Amino acid sequence: MSKYSIVNTTKEQRERFVANAEAINLLGAIPLTKENRALLQTYVDGQNELDDLREMIIDKYTR
């Protein structure tokens, strides 16, 4: 299992992972949409794994 999986992390760790990723994103990428930010919150809350989120976001943009 990944060190980022829900079963291997606490909510606080997931919050830090997401905050760090958002900070890196702000260095040169397009800011996250509210919808994508809400999807990331489902990871923080332990509802969806990152792999699932990646698939959801890819599906959203390939429709």
KAFEN-V818957 format. One record per pair of residues at least 24 apart in sequence whose ideal C-beta (glycine too) atoms are under 8 Angstrom apart, sorted by sequence separation. I is the first residue (numbers start at 1). J is the second residue. D is the distance in whole Angstrom. If there is no record, write none. Layout:
BEGIN
I_J_D, I_J_D
END
This chain:
BEGIN
18_43_7, 35_60_8, 18_44_6, 14_43_6, 15_44_5, 14_44_5, 14_46_8, 11_44_6, 11_45_7, 11_46_7, 6_43_8, 6_46_5, 6_49_6, 5_49_6, 5_50_8, 4_50_6, 2_50_8
END
